[in-house]
């Protein structure tokens, strides 16, 4: 694995999941693999689980992790190829990225979409510019369209909890929110579940909240949440803004996940990437119930990152 930005970078998903589970059982099995190596973690927007889990994962492998919050601690970067830099940007990515390539062995990048221009966001310009100029492996810590480390942790969690002998029914359901959120977690979850191929996969959302078909192809899609939830083994709750009316907010409180809605599921495990708006996206009764596996899911973020970093370290 040379870089990690989507499931397309994974040669064998089952083996990657198994590697993560082996690390969960024995976190320091490869404690010398990253000895003498450094990973730089660049954040263009806030993070808690992604930042801390990646730092822990790097430490477990013997790596040094250095965090840099670009917006708060560094110069404003320019990403336009032919930009005339007579405005607010101070340094061009093509000048900064090669320097970071000298400082580090692996570079992690976390960016967010602007939710103003779909073409610009879905081009993944920020991420691809770093990949183009830094000269070292890049790990996506979340991008404008995808969140692959989160999705790998999701697959790890469902692998742990799946009942033997049959494919589980996995439902991704839209949830209300107080502000417009990116499609990246939902896109990524859909992409990874389809690649996993071990589930009956259903996506449910209100009309107008469709995701890009490039990520959802292969899933059953319905606007009837009750039909989607019937017999579900896993229910992944997540808000996203409109893809077609790009960035538009929808806030329909009737889509909040409640115990009453889950009653028709198959004793479903409830998932969410966190942070979560209690009693907006999910009721507190769901989050505090035995059905919720959000803590296990978040804990698996360490093993997700550790498995990926180990794969990259082996190529260095």
Secondary structure, DSSP 8 states (H G I E B T S, - for coil): ---BSSGGG-S-HHHHHHHHHHHHH-TTTTTTTTTT-EEEEEESS--SHHHHHHHHHHHHTT-EEEEEEHHHHS--EE--TT----SS--EEHHHHHHHHHHH-SEEEEE----SS-HHHHHTTHHHHHHHHHH-SEEEESS-SS--HHHHHHHHHHHHHH--TTS-EEEEEEE---SS---SHHHHHHHHHHHHH--EEEEEE--TT----HHHHTTSEEES-HHHHHTT-SEEEEE----TTTTT-----GGGSB-HHHHTTSSS-EEE--S---BTTTB-HHHHTSTTB-HHHHHHHHHHHHHHHHHHHHTT-
